[in-house]
């Protein structure tokens, strides 16, 4: 009986040590582009979500907007999000950030059969399904938003960005798209090219 009790105690200590080690590893980890982060706001569970770190190292979060994440620790990002949300609460909210998934490693080039030509397009921000989409050539901006599951209720519908790299200069140009179809902007029937990034930012407080 004593041996069983001793074994259970040792197992509990080992589990606690493993949990503490995991927490320590997360707190010292430096966030990288492509990481998936789970953000929880204790005072408003409606804000809880998984966010992807964009190629430029930023994330987009409701009521905060775009914020730099790459190169920072989990604790540092938690503090910045809490500060950014503070004006929307009576007291500064409690924000928990955890690493849900590491950025996937580069995929080795392996010949694979494909059905028709495709281009890799990236959709980030306030859409239902973020990430890389292998889109058929000729896919439009509006169609790729549909493939990403559509916009969330926090989306800034009038400030959707298409980011496209100029291959001659390496500069990235931003084009604005208004989902509601008013004002001067690119249209939903804009055809996407390889490497295009669509960013749907979170709407501001009174937007």
C-alpha positions as CSV (number, residue, x, y, z in Angstrom):
1,X,0.0,0.0,0.0
2,X,2.9,2.3,0.9
3,X,4.6,1.6,-2.4
4,X,1.4,2.4,-4.3
5,X,0.9,5.7,-2.4
6,X,4.6,6.6,-3.1
7,X,4.2,5.8,-6.8
8,X,1.1,8.0,-7.0
9,X,3.0,10.9,-5.3
10,X,5.9,10.6,-7.6
11,X,3.6,10.5,-10.6
12,X,1.8,13.7,-9.4
13,X,5.2,15.5,-8.9
14,X,6.3,14.4,-12.4
15,X,3.1,15.7,-14.0
16,X,3.4,19.0,-12.1
17,X,7.0,19.4,-13.1
18,X,6.1,18.6,-16.7
19,X,3.3,21.3,-16.7
20,X,5.6,23.8,-15.1
21,X,8.3,23.1,-17.7
22,X,5.8,23.5,-20.5
23,X,4.7,26.9,-19.1
24,X,8.3,28.0,-18.7
25,X,9.1,26.9,-22.3
26,X,6.1,28.9,-23.6
27,X,7.0,32.0,-21.6
28,X,10.5,32.1,-23.0
29,X,9.5,31.3,-26.6
30,X,9.9,34.0,-29.2
31,X,6.9,34.3,-31.5
32,X,7.5,33.7,-35.2
33,X,5.5,34.5,-38.4
34,X,3.2,31.6,-39.1
35,X,2.6,30.7,-35.5
36,X,-1.0,30.1,-34.4
37,X,-1.8,31.7,-31.0
38,X,-4.8,31.1,-28.8
39,X,-6.0,34.4,-27.2
40,X,-8.5,34.4,-24.3
41,X,-10.0,37.4,-22.6
42,X,-11.3,36.4,-19.2
43,X,-13.8,39.3,-19.0
44,X,-15.3,38.8,-22.5
45,X,-15.2,35.2,-23.9
46,X,-16.7,36.6,-27.2
47,X,-13.2,37.9,-28.0
48,X,-11.6,34.5,-27.5
49,X,-10.0,33.3,-30.8
50,X,-7.1,31.7,-32.6
51,X,-5.0,34.2,-34.5
52,X,-2.2,33.6,-37.0
53,X,1.0,35.7,-37.0
54,X,1.2,37.3,-40.4
55,X,4.3,37.2,-42.6
56,X,5.1,40.7,-41.5
57,X,5.1,39.5,-37.9
58,X,1.9,41.2,-36.8
59,X,-1.5,39.9,-35.6
60,X,-4.9,41.5,-35.9
61,X,-7.2,41.5,-32.9
62,X,-10.7,43.0,-32.3
63,X,-10.8,46.4,-30.6
64,X,-7.0,46.6,-30.7
65,X,-6.2,46.4,-34.4
66,X,-2.8,45.4,-35.8
67,X,0.0,44.7,-33.2
68,X,3.5,43.5,-33.6
69,X,3.9,39.9,-32.3
70,X,7.0,38.4,-34.0
71,X,10.1,38.3,-31.8
72,X,8.2,38.9,-28.6
73,X,7.5,36.6,-25.7
74,X,4.0,35.2,-24.9
75,X,3.9,37.3,-21.7
76,X,4.9,40.5,-23.5
77,X,2.2,40.1,-26.1
78,X,-0.4,39.3,-23.4
79,X,0.4,42.6,-21.7
80,X,0.2,44.6,-24.9
81,X,-3.2,43.1,-25.7
82,X,-4.5,43.8,-22.2
83,X,-3.3,47.4,-22.5
84,X,-4.9,47.8,-25.9
85,X,-8.2,46.5,-24.7
86,X,-8.2,48.5,-21.4
87,X,-10.2,51.4,-22.8
88,X,-13.1,49.1,-23.5
89,X,-13.4,47.8,-19.9
90,X,-13.8,49.3,-16.5
91,X,-10.5,47.8,-15.4
92,X,-7.7,46.4,-17.5
93,X,-8.8,42.9,-18.7
94,X,-7.0,39.7,-18.0
95,X,-5.6,38.3,-21.3
96,X,-4.1,34.8,-21.7
97,X,-2.0,34.0,-24.8
98,X,-0.8,30.5,-25.5
99,X,1.0,28.9,-28.4
100,X,-1.4,26.7,-30.2
101,X,0.8,25.6,-33.1
102,X,4.2,26.4,-34.4
103,X,4.8,27.8,-37.8
104,X,4.9,24.8,-40.2
105,X,8.4,24.1,-41.5
106,X,9.2,24.9,-45.2
107,X,7.9,22.1,-47.4
108,X,10.5,20.4,-49.6
109,X,9.9,20.7,-53.3
110,X,8.5,17.3,-54.3
111,X,6.9,16.7,-57.7
112,X,3.2,16.0,-57.0
113,X,0.3,15.5,-59.4
114,X,-1.9,18.6,-59.7
115,X,-5.3,19.1,-61.3
116,X,-5.1,22.3,-63.1
117,X,-2.7,25.2,-62.3
118,X,-3.0,26.8,-58.9
119,X,-1.5,29.8,-57.1
120,X,-0.7,30.1,-53.3
121,X,-2.8,32.8,-51.7
122,X,-2.7,33.8,-48.0
123,X,-5.8,34.9,-46.1
124,X,-5.3,36.4,-42.6
125,X,-7.3,38.2,-40.0
126,X,-11.0,38.3,-39.4
127,X,-12.1,35.4,-41.6
128,X,-13.4,32.0,-40.5
129,X,-10.5,30.0,-41.8
130,X,-7.1,31.7,-42.0
131,X,-4.1,30.3,-43.8
132,X,-2.7,29.4,-47.2
133,X,-5.1,28.5,-50.0
134,X,-4.0,26.8,-53.2
135,X,-6.4,28.7,-55.5
136,X,-7.2,27.9,-59.1
137,X,-5.7,30.4,-61.5
138,X,-8.3,33.2,-62.2
139,X,-9.7,33.1,-58.6
140,X,-10.9,36.6,-57.6
141,X,-10.6,38.4,-54.3
142,X,-14.3,37.9,-53.4
143,X,-14.1,34.2,-54.3
144,X,-11.0,33.6,-52.0
145,X,-12.9,35.3,-49.1
146,X,-15.7,32.8,-49.7
147,X,-13.2,29.9,-49.7
148,X,-11.9,31.2,-46.3
149,X,-15.4,30.8,-44.9
150,X,-16.4,34.5,-45.1
151,X,-15.8,37.4,-42.7
152,X,-16.3,37.2,-38.9
153,X,-18.5,39.7,-37.2
154,X,-15.4,41.6,-36.0
155,X,-14.2,42.3,-39.6
156,X,-13.5,45.8,-40.8
157,X,-15.5,45.3,-44.0
158,X,-14.4,48.6,-45.6
159,X,-10.7,48.2,-44.9
160,X,-9.8,44.8,-46.4
161,X,-6.3,44.8,-47.8
162,X,-4.7,43.1,-50.7
163,X,-0.9,43.0,-50.3
164,X,1.0,42.3,-53.5
165,X,4.8,42.2,-53.9
166,X,6.3,44.0,-56.9
167,X,8.7,41.4,-58.1
168,X,10.8,43.9,-59.9
169,X,11.5,46.0,-56.7
170,X,10.6,43.7,-53.9
171,X,8.3,46.4,-52.5
172,X,4.9,45.4,-51.1
173,X,1.9,47.5,-52.3
174,X,-1.4,47.6,-50.4
175,X,-4.7,47.9,-52.2
176,X,-8.0,48.5,-50.2
177,X,-11.2,46.6,-50.9
178,X,-14.6,47.6,-49.5
179,X,-16.7,44.5,-49.1
180,X,-19.8,46.6,-49.0
181,X,-19.0,47.8,-52.5
182,X,-19.0,51.6,-51.9
183,X,-16.3,54.2,-52.3
184,X,-13.2,54.1,-54.5
185,X,-11.2,50.8,-54.1
186,X,-10.3,47.7,-56.0
187,X,-13.2,45.5,-56.9
188,X,-14.2,42.0,-55.7
189,X,-13.5,40.6,-59.1
190,X,-9.8,41.5,-58.9
191,X,-7.9,38.4,-60.0
192,X,-5.3,37.1,-57.5
193,X,-1.8,36.2,-58.2
194,X,0.8,33.9,-56.6
195,X,1.9,35.2,-53.2
196,X,-0.9,37.6,-52.7
197,X,-1.9,38.2,-49.1
198,X,-5.4,39.3,-48.1
199,X,-5.6,40.8,-44.7
200,X,-9.0,41.4,-43.0
201,X,-8.3,43.7,-40.0
202,X,-10.5,43.9,-37.0
203,X,-13.0,46.8,-36.9
204,X,-12.4,49.7,-34.5
205,X,-14.6,50.4,-31.5
206,X,-17.1,52.7,-33.3
207,X,-16.5,51.4,-36.9
